[in-house]
């Protein structure tokens, strides 16, 4: 019996251990399955979460707002080798009108201090202070200072030249600008906008040497108003336009009683294009304004300009031309016939630049021809009726400049050059007041530097 009992007990014990082993394995398998399912659920949850995060648009870090203080200055050490015999009476728009022969001096001709502030991608504000003094040839108190940027104590003064806000892409490819701003006559070159970058002044590229011919003879380079600056092809920006309406007052605060403030507006327009892989730059410009009569005896007045400029720019040489015709309705008074007459001014400017050492040394030259009144009768005398700044209908002018532009570093220029303007009275020598031909010749060591750009 005992052996049988022992066998039964052993068998029962082995069976119990076997059953226990299966139960343990089953439990382990079940727990593993549960854990695996839990992990799968967690993975699915994490994937869903990641999917949600990925669906959120990434923050745009590519645009950096432009907020900069910038400016530039240029001037010369000049020597007036010869001055026109009728000093100050002819060429009053020129920098050296009234400067006597043999005068020499260090002189700033322009100082700019600007601040650009991009409020956001859509709106940009511009602020610019300027001082553009001439040699002070006036007498404080008794005689008006020659140039408005000279203070009454003879020091240089600053005035607000630009202050405006730009709305980028009012519609695709077109900006709206409101305030005091550059006009499309020859400037208006704001980078990163839909405005033009290929007008006459930018192509000439040597404003520190002299203004363009239209600027020199006082077409508005800036005004208070509003404009649309756009491109016909926003993707490539090879063709575009500017349309502007302004006060025709530049930065002047005219009296509220002045008929030219608020009653009349000037309209500016420009169409520009870039051709041959942007080597040939062309623009066609026009402006027109009606102005108040100078006196009750003179009928209504107006003036308008048509202008074209073209430039070919390359690494070997650059050449440009600018020409305009400008009509002044009842703009002159025939002092012989005692009656108002229309006048037409015309000008032509040609310039060339040849690099001698790439980015370091450039040879330049320029010629301007200007006739203030193509309708001039040599037997008569004329006086100006128009309020167009510095207009004198009597004297033809030819202007020359040439020299070398040395650039030791980016935005720094030193340019030895000569500056020459010839004057020719259109009246017959027998007419009272006739002045024989003469010239003003100035030798200059010009400096120019830019900061903050």
Residue pairs with C-beta under 8 A, 6 or more apart in sequence:
63 121
65 118
65 119
65 120
66 116
66 117
66 118
66 124
66 192
67 116
67 117
67 118
68 115
68 116
68 452
68 453
69 113
69 114
69 115
69 452
70 114
70 115
70 116
70 450
70 451
70 452
70 453
71 111
71 112
71 113
71 114
71 450
71 451
71 452
72 110
72 111
72 112
72 411
72 448
72 449
72 450
72 451
72 453
73 108
73 110
73 111
73 112
73 448
73 449
74 108
74 109
74 110
74 208
74 413
74 446
74 447
74 448
74 449
75 106
75 107
75 108
75 109
75 110
75 446
75 447
76 106
76 107
76 109
76 444
76 445
76 446
76 447
77 104
77 105
77 106
77 107
77 444
77 445
78 96
78 104
78 105
78 107
78 419
78 442
78 443
78 444
78 445
79 102
79 103
79 104
79 442
79 443
79 444
80 96
80 99
80 100
80 101
80 102
80 103
80 104
80 440
80 441
80 442
81 101
81 102
81 441
81 442
81 443
82 101
82 439
82 440
82 441
83 96
83 99
83 100
83 101
83 440
84 90
84 91
84 423
84 438
84 439
84 440
85 435
85 436
85 438
86 423
86 435
86 438
87 97
87 98
87 99
87 100
88 97
88 98
88 137
89 435
90 97
90 392
90 395
90 423
90 435
91 97
91 395
91 397
91 421
91 423
91 440
92 390
92 392
93 216
93 217
93 218
93 389
93 390
94 216
94 421
94 440
95 109
95 134
95 135
96 135
96 419
96 440
96 442
97 134
97 137
97 146
98 135
98 137
98 146
99 135
99 137
99 440
99 442
103 135
105 135
107 133
107 135
108 131
108 133
108 156
109 132
109 133
109 134
109 208
110 130
110 131
110 132
110 208
111 130
111 131
111 132
111 156
111 158
112 128
112 129
112 130
112 161
113 128
113 129
113 130
113 158
114 126
114 127
114 128
114 129
114 162
114 452
115 126
115 127
115 128
116 124
116 125
116 126
116 127
117 124
117 125
117 126
117 127
118 124
118 125
119 125
121 168
122 167
122 168
122 169
123 165
123 166
123 167
123 168
124 165
124 166
124 168
124 193
125 164
125 165
125 166
126 162
126 163
126 164
126 165
126 166
126 179
126 181
126 190
127 160
127 162
127 163
128 160
128 161
128 162
128 163
129 158
129 159
129 160
129 161
130 149
130 158
130 159
130 161
131 149
131 156
131 157
131 158
131 159
132 147
132 149
133 147
133 149
133 150
133 156
133 157
134 146
134 147
134 149
134 150
135 146
136 145
136 146
136 147
136 150
136 154
137 146
138 144
138 145
138 146
138 150
140 152
140 153
140 154
141 152
145 151
145 152
145 154
148 157
148 159
149 156
149 157
149 158
149 159
150 156
150 157
151 157
159 251
160 180
160 251
161 180
161 222
161 251
162 179
162 180
162 181
162 182
162 222
163 179
163 180
164 177
164 178
164 179
164 180
164 181
165 177
165 178
165 179
166 175
166 176
166 177
166 190
166 193
167 175
167 176
167 177
167 178
168 175
168 193
168 194
169 175
169 194
170 176
170 228
172 234
173 194
173 230
173 231
173 232
173 233
173 234
173 240
174 194
174 228
174 229
174 230
174 231
175 193
175 194
175 195
175 228
175 229
175 230
176 226
176 227
176 228
177 195
177 226
177 227
177 229
178 225
178 226
179 224
179 226
180 222
180 223
180 224
180 251
181 188
181 222
181 223
181 225
181 227
182 188
182 189
182 221
182 222
183 219
183 220
183 221
183 222
183 223
183 244
183 246
183 268
183 287
184 196
184 199
184 227
184 242
184 244
184 268
184 269
184 270
184 283
184 285
185 199
185 200
185 214
185 215
185 219
185 220
185 221
185 268
185 270
185 285
185 287
185 307
186 199
186 200
186 201
186 212
186 214
186 215
186 219
186 221
186 285
186 309
186 322
187 199
187 201
187 202
187 215
187 221
187 222
188 195
188 196
188 199
188 229
188 242
189 195
189 196
189 197
189 199
189 201
189 202
190 197
191 197
193 229
194 229
194 230
194 231
194 234
194 237
194 240
195 229
195 240
195 242
196 229
196 240
196 242
196 270
196 272
196 283
198 272
198 274
198 281
198 283
198 311
199 270
199 272
199 283
199 309
200 212
200 214
200 283
200 309
200 311
200 320
200 322
201 207
201 211
201 212
201 215
203 281
203 309
203 311
203 313
203 318
203 320
204 212
204 311
204 320
204 351
204 366
205 318
205 353
206 351
206 353
206 364
206 405
208 413
208 415
208 446
208 448
209 364
209 366
209 401
209 403
209 415
209 417
209 446
210 216
210 366
210 399
210 401
210 419
212 322
212 349
213 322
213 324
213 347
213 348
213 349
213 368
213 370
213 399
214 305
214 307
214 322
214 324
214 347
215 221
216 368
216 399
217 345
217 347
217 370
217 372
217 390
217 391
218 388
218 389
218 390
218 391
219 287
219 305
219 326
220 246
220 248
220 250
220 266
220 268
220 287
221 250
222 250
222 251
223 244
223 246
223 247
223 248
223 249
223 250
223 266
223 268
224 246
224 247
224 249
224 250
224 251
225 244
225 245
225 246
225 247
225 265
225 266
226 244
226 245
226 246
227 242
227 243
227 244
227 245
227 268
228 241
228 242
228 243
228 244
229 240
229 241
229 242
230 240
230 241
230 242
231 237
231 238
231 239
231 240
232 239
232 240
232 241
233 239
237 274
238 273
238 274
238 275
238 278
239 272
239 273
239 274
240 271
240 272
240 273
241 269
241 270
241 271
241 272
242 268
242 269
242 270
242 272
243 267
243 268
243 269
244 267
244 268
244 269
245 265
245 266
245 267
245 268
246 265
246 266
246 268
247 261
247 262
247 265
247 266
248 260
248 264
248 265
248 266
248 289
248 291
249 260
249 261
254 260
254 261
255 261
256 262
258 292
259 291
259 292
260 291
260 292
260 387
263 292
264 289
264 290
264 291
264 292
265 289
266 287
266 288
266 289
267 287
267 288
267 289
268 285
268 286
268 287
269 285
269 286
269 287
270 283
270 284
270 285
270 286
271 283
271 284
272 281
272 282
272 283
272 284
273 281
273 282
273 283
274 280
274 281
274 282
275 281
275 282
279 312
279 313
279 314
280 310
280 311
280 312
281 310
281 311
281 312
281 313
282 308
282 309
282 310
283 308
283 309
283 310
284 306
284 307
284 308
285 305
285 306
285 307
285 308
285 309
285 324
286 304
286 305
286 306
286 307
287 304
287 305
288 302
288 303
288 304
288 305
289 302
289 303
289 304
290 300
290 301
290 302
291 301
291 302
291 303
291 386
291 387
292 301
292 387
293 299
293 300
293 301
293 330
294 301
294 385
294 386
294 387
298 330
298 333
298 340
298 385
299 330
299 340
300 329
300 330
301 328
301 329
301 330
301 331
301 385
301 386
302 328
302 329
303 326
303 327
303 328
303 329
303 331
303 386
303 388
304 326
304 327
305 324
305 325
305 326
305 327
306 324
306 325
306 326
307 322
307 323
307 324
307 325
308 322
308 323
308 324
309 320
309 321
309 322
309 323
310 320
310 321
311 318
311 319
311 320
311 321
312 318
312 319
312 320
315 355
315 358
316 354
316 355
317 352
317 353
317 354
317 355
318 352
318 353
318 354
319 350
319 351
319 352
319 353
320 350
320 351
320 352
321 348
321 349
321 350
321 351
322 347
322 348
322 349
323 346
323 347
323 348
323 349
324 346
324 347
325 344
325 345
325 346
326 344
326 345
326 346
327 342
327 343
327 344
328 342
328 343
328 344
328 345
328 385
328 386
328 388
328 391
329 342
330 340
330 341
330 342
330 385
331 340
331 341
331 342
331 343
331 384
331 385
331 386
331 388
331 391
331 393
332 340
332 341
332 342
332 343
332 373
332 382
332 383
332 384
332 385
332 386
332 393
333 339
333 340
333 341
333 382
333 383
333 384
333 385
334 340
334 341
334 377
334 380
334 381
334 382
335 380
335 381
335 382
335 383
336 379
336 380
336 381
337 380
340 385
341 375
341 382
342 375
343 372
343 373
343 374
343 375
343 382
343 386
343 393
344 373
344 374
344 375
345 370
345 371
345 372
345 373
345 374
345 391
346 370
346 371
346 374
347 368
347 369
347 370
347 371
348 368
348 369
349 366
349 367
349 368
349 369
350 366
350 367
351 364
351 365
351 366
351 367
352 364
352 365
352 366
353 362
353 363
353 364
353 405
354 362
354 363
354 364
355 361
355 362
355 363
356 362
356 363
356 404
359 407
360 406
360 407
360 408
361 404
361 405
361 406
361 407
362 404
362 405
362 407
363 403
363 404
363 405
364 401
364 402
364 403
364 404
364 405
364 417
365 400
365 401
365 402
366 399
366 400
366 401
366 402
367 398
367 399
367 400
368 397
368 398
368 399
368 400
369 396
369 397
369 398
369 399
370 396
370 397
370 398
370 399
371 396
372 391
372 392
372 393
372 394
372 395
372 396
373 382
373 393
373 394
373 426
376 382
376 393
376 394
376 426
378 426
378 427
378 428
378 431
379 428
379 431
380 427
380 431
381 394
381 427
381 431
381 432
381 433
382 393
382 394
383 393
384 391
384 392
384 393
394 425
394 426
394 427
395 423
395 424
395 425
395 426
396 423
396 424
396 426
397 421
397 422
397 423
397 424
398 421
398 422
398 424
399 420
399 421
399 422
400 418
400 420
400 421
401 417
401 418
401 419
401 420
402 417
402 418
403 415
403 416
403 417
403 418
403 446
404 415
404 416
404 417
405 413
405 414
405 415
406 413
406 414
406 415
407 413
408 414
411 449
411 450
411 451
411 453
412 448
412 449
412 450
413 446
413 447
413 448
413 449
414 445
414 446
414 447
415 444
415 445
415 446
415 447
415 448
416 444
416 445
416 446
417 443
417 444
417 446
418 441
418 442
418 443
418 444
419 441
419 442
419 443
419 444
420 439
420 440
420 441
420 442
421 439
421 440
422 437
422 438
422 439
423 435
423 437
423 438
423 439
423 440
424 437
425 434
425 435
425 436
425 437
427 433
427 434
428 434
429 436
